[in-house]
Amino acid sequence: MMPEATLGTSGDQPTPERILRLANGYWATGILGVAASHALFTHLEAGVDTAERLAAGAGISQRGVEALLDGLVGLGLVELRDGRYRNSDEASAFLVEGKPDCLSDFAKLKLGHVDSLKALPEVVHDGAPPTATVEVADNPHWEKLVTALAAQSVPAARIAADLLRIADAGEISIFDIGGGSGVYSAVWLGLNPAARSTQLDWRPINAIARRLVAERRVADRFSCVDGDFHTTDFGTAVYDIAVYSNIAHQEGPEDNMAIFAKVRGALKPRGTLVVSDYIVDDTRSGPPFALIFAAEMLLKSRRGRTWRRADYQAWLAKAGFEDVSFHPTPTPATLIIAR
Ligand SMILES: C[S@@+](CC[C@H](N)C(=O)[O-])C[C@H]1O[C@@H](n2cnc3c(N)ncnc32)[C@H](O)[C@@H]1O
């Protein structure tokens, strides 16, 4: 397969290849999402390696499987050798069910989001959606998203745990704002048996988090506050660590600043805020994932966007954080540690 970097050029001349692939990009969402829905990557990992056997294993037509396999080979997620199919290393690491970093649920979720793009032309015209999905409380959007997102948050939570030495931190109290599936609490309470964690989120989402945290056998040190993080009082000097993961991009500058100021007050004097988000360069020239994600926030929020490092630095300084550092992760998210 032609490497991505060379698509769209032949020698010095531009070619239409890359643009045609981009214009047909929804096929990638479809092929990946449907293959994940039928657990094809899980069957392949178990050694089911022909279209005929995959069709039988997944209970779908052989013609359908053959088209999916062609597409997956084209996308570089499946390899074909001597007539036998197998997962690429990437698919094996991130698309096989049962692995903690599995993104199959996310791929299935995104297949269901394709329809939402129909609204994009009007939203681009108007500058905001008629209803901001991310601002509706008790929204089924969140219930589906948070569990699918958990696999992406696991590596970031682990890296943050290393950076903050969570395992050796003793009796710490953690506050997770918009904690979603409860993944940060599940990972961190698992690493530190003396830590306690509180999550603030909408009531139905907190119910999802309680289930995940109970599955990880750390529920006795986990509590929830049901409510809106814009209006809920965070308390004063109560927490050692606060988390704000995958939230800043749905909020506008004023709300992010107000929340950072509330967090600073809720942290003990030497406390630490961890932010995880898709963060763009100060010149807005990269990285690609964070730049492209801005359109998702245009579609789903009134004021959200992917924000620059300089934005976070300014907001955090204004809120009273003096020491701010940025840390890459193997996912498109960057971690910010602010003290
Ligand atoms: C993108 S998810 C992030 C979940 C989690 N922090 C993670 O990184 O995996 C955003 C979370 O914020 C919650 N949320 C969004 N707006 C909220 C608000 N105004 N008040 C409370 N929770 C909110 C959603 O319910 C959802 O759980």
The ligand as an ORCA input file, in Angstrom:
! r2SCAN-3c Opt
* xyz 0 1
  C     -16.039     13.729     26.663
  S     -16.637     13.080     28.155
  C     -15.142     12.884     29.096
  C     -15.221     11.802     30.127
  C     -13.926     11.551     30.911
  N     -13.465     12.732     31.578
  C     -12.859     11.011     29.991
  O     -11.946     11.737     29.621
  O     -12.929      9.813     29.642
  C     -17.330     14.534     28.894
  C     -17.984     14.244     30.243
  O     -18.381     15.489     30.832
  C     -19.704     15.368     31.311
  N     -20.302     16.714     31.256
  C     -20.434     17.501     30.159
  N     -20.972     18.679     30.488
  C     -21.186     18.635     31.823
  C     -21.690     19.556     32.769
  N     -22.092     20.768     32.377
  N     -21.750     19.190     34.070
  C     -21.356     17.946     34.457
  N     -20.829     17.030     33.606
  C     -20.755     17.372     32.316
  C     -20.378     14.385     30.381
  O     -21.512     13.791     30.964
  C     -19.239     13.403     30.142
  O     -19.203     12.407     31.115
*
